[in-house]
Amino acid sequence: MREKALRLYPPPSVELEAGTIYEGDAIPSAPHVQRTRAMPHVVLNMVSSADGRSTVSGKASGLGSAVDRTTMRTLRGKADAVMVGAGTLRAERLSLGTDLGTALGTDRAPLAIVISKTLEIPLEQHLALDAGQDLLILAPECQGEDPHARARTRVMRGPSTPSGEVDLARALRMLKREEGVDLLLVEGGPTLNHALISASLVDELFVTVAPKLLGDAEKPAVLAGPLPKPHGLRLLSAYLAEDELFLRYALRSSTNFA
Amino acid sequence: MREKALRLYPPPSVELEAGTIYEGDAIPSAPHVQRTRAMPHVVLNMVSSADGRSTVSGKASGLGSAVDRTTMRTLRGKADAVMVGAGTLRAERLSLGTDLGTALGTDRAPLAIVISKTLEIPLEQHLALDAGQDLLILAPECQGEDPHARARTRVMRGPSTPSGEVDLARALRMLKREEGVDLLLVEGGPTLNHALISASLVDELFVTVAPKLLGDAEKPAVLAGPLPKPHGLRLLSAYLAEDELFLRYALRSSTNFA
């Protein structure tokens, strides 16, 4: 990819190859970050149109550019684990890999995690993994036997809420403690994004703003559901490539920033 | 307002007073713009949260900062007319002025325009105008007598569509021809924004991205309704003040850019 990009913020403006956006950026950015806390550092990555819609024809994959897909893989390459909700996986075929594992012949692919209440996930049809990438299915304790016996795949029984959902706060602590997940990248969908932000479990937000207007309030927004109060954000960085903006925000509620 | 802002784009980064955002920027920006066309240059101004929501508790006024309100007035000061839909005026009390008219004792306030199908508009309760600011109510031809006889207020009967709405394309031409409106600023709401973009009548979009997550797909998005196809955007400028982004886009469908 030979396209040029600009880092707009923090100043001064710097030109770079579009394919290298986020490559040199530490996550978390703060050197004093509490790696010692019991929770992973949780980062959401989402793509949105300029009018705040998250999908084209029900699929997020129609919205971002080739540069966006590259930054997505760059972020995955920095993460210990990449998580999606089962609904997103049911809606479209997607990869949770970096496309680096095979090429480098190394074992650097992040752990892929799918959260599912029902274990009804079209893994074979919809999930592409790197060679050497492990898959963890996180399901509530109360569910039955795992129908997905396949290589490199495990089912982790997470603590569940009274309503039978995975208890996210306790599940994240478990991922850190038992799987060594220090940096968790979450790629949606809107229901999982909303559940994590509602529970104040998110430290950072990466938002790609595609230079498009999509319209239609019926299509899912990036957060599917109400928040009891607005969550404040602080802009950490902004890049621009071909009219597409790559914004990185810290949640003001995060304990991982001074 | 002593806050600092940064112009992030175009480069290089420049520091400025937050209260002066857009003050030095020409609208339209292109020197070769077709001032000769029969349509006004149409600019939408909207505020959105980082997750694409346009209101807090049903009101846009809760979302933007003091800097946003200042940039709104700066844009009004450049426009020949400022338009809102009647629904927005019913939802909240708002000003369509620059707050400059009174102070300067001049007649520089833009023409205020309210589009209404029914003429049921709470003008007295909800609309604040500058001293010396005229109000034009744009209604379909088929509606009855105007109940709003008050000083500096006129009702213009716009051409109407078969369904009884104002025919926006023909009404805009009329505003240019009869009222001399070269630059029209539209401040929503989502229904009017959507109608104008659907009809490809918009040249530019000013979007303030408030550094907040609001959640809730039930709240109106900035465009209330589907678009037959995505509209492409080109970034013209970006400013940053206190984590709030001020983005200016050209619609790729606009005939006012090369």
Interface residues (C-beta under 8 A of the other chain):
Chain A: L6 L8 Y9 P11 P12 S13 S48 S49 A50 D51 G52 R53 S54 V56 P190 H194 I197 S198 L205 V207 V209 P211 K212 L213 L214 G215 D216 A217 E218 P220 A221 V222 L223 A224 G225 P226 L227 P230 H231 G232 L233 R234 L235 A238 L240 D243 L245 L247 Y249 L251
Chain B: L6 L8 Y9 P11 P12 S13 S48 S49 A50 D51 G52 R53 S54 V56 P190 H194 I197 S198 L205 V207 V209 P211 K212 L213 L214 G215 D216 A217 E218 P220 A221 V222 L223 A224 G225 P226 L227 P230 H231 G232 L233 R234 L235 A238 L240 D243 L245 L247 Y249 L251
